[in-house]
Amino acid sequence: MFCVEVRDRIMIGHSLPDPFFGPAQNPHGATFVVDVAFFREALNRHNVVVDIGAALDVLAKTLKPLNYQNLDALPQFAGVLTTTEFLCKHIFDAMAAAAKSGALGADGSSLSRIRVTLHETDLARASYESALA
């Protein structure tokens, strides 16, 4: 399996209002390094997994509405615990839709899998990975 990974980052504010989260119940900020890995069984006719430039552009566009935002104030996240794991899936869904729509190039729709990893710190990260239908 071949893989290409691109990276960007976002700074967000949010809270996790449930006793389970201890001090993170309170408003706080986070800076996430975001990695998106694209997988393909065989290289495409250009001997690549995906157009890296297109992947970087799509990731930047996906993250822009979140960057420097208080996620608690965004209507799409009302009543949602915006955990790192949840955000991985949110970004995955956007990247998968981009692959299917052709935004990652003509061969994006034939990718095998995508994995999104958010690094909270150098000590902690979360991922969501799934096959593309």
N, C-alpha and C positions, 0 to 999 in steps of 0.2 A: 504494500500500500504506500503510495506517495503522499506527501504532506507538504503544504506551504502554510506558513503562519505569518500574520501581520499583527501589528501592535499599535495601540493609541492609549490615551488616558483621559479620565474625566475626574472632575472634582464636584462632589454633590454634598448636600445637606439632607438630613432626614432624622427621624426618630423611629424607634421600634417599641411602641407603647403596649408592652406586655411584660409582666413580672419576670417571665422567662429570660428576658434580655438584660436584667440587672441595670447597670448604669447606662446602657445603650437605649433605655427607654426614653431618656432625655434627648433633646435635639443635639446633634453632633455632626461633624463633617467627616468625609472620607475622600481620599484620593485613590482611585482604582487604576492600576495598569491593566489594560484590557487586551488579551490575546485572542485572536480568532484563527483557528487551524482549519484548513480545507483539505479533504482527503479524496483521493481518486485511485482506483485500482490500476489504471494504466494512464500514462501521459497522453495529453491530447495531441493533435496533429502538429502543434508547435513545440512539443516536448516540454510542456509545463502542466502544472496542476490547475492553475487559475491565473488570470491576469492580475499580477500583484498591484499594479497601479489602480485598477478598478476595485480590487478588494480594499485597498487603503481608502479610496474615495467613499465607498459604500459604508465602511466602518465609521469614518469621520462624520458622514451625514446621519448615521444612526445614533451616534453619541451626542451630536450637537444639541438636540432638544433637552438632553439631560444635564449637560455640562453647566456648572455654576448655578444649578437649580436646587431649590428645596423640594425634594420629591414629595414631601407631605402636602405641598400646595398644588401639585399637578393633578388635574381632574382624572386622568387615566389611572392614577394610583390611589384614589380616594378609598380609604378603608383597607388598604393593602399593606402588609408588612414587607417593606422593600428591602429584604435581606439580600446579601450578596448572591445567594443561590437563585433567588427570584430574579434579580437583575441579569444573571447569566442567561436564564431562559428567555427573558424579554429581548435581549440582544440577539440571542440565537434565532428567535422567531423572525426578527427583521432581516438577519443575514440569510436565512433560508428562503424568505420571500424574495429577496434580491437575486438569489441564485436562480430561482424558478422563473423570475420575470425577465432575465437576460441582463440585469444590471451588472453582473460579474463577467459579462462577455458571453459570446455564443455558446461556449462549452460549460457555463456555470450550472446549467440545468442537469448536467450529467455527473455532477460531483457525487461521491458516495456518502460522505459524512461531513459534519461541521462540529467543531468543539469550541466553545467560548469559555475562557478562563478569566476571572477577575482576581487580581492580586490585591488583597487588602494591605498587606505589609510583606516584608521579605520572609515572614514566618507563617503567613496564613493566606490561603487562596481557595476559591471554589470554582467548579466547572459545571457546564452542562454540555453533553455530547449526545448526538443522535444521528441515525441514518436519515438520508433525505429520500422521501417517497418518489 
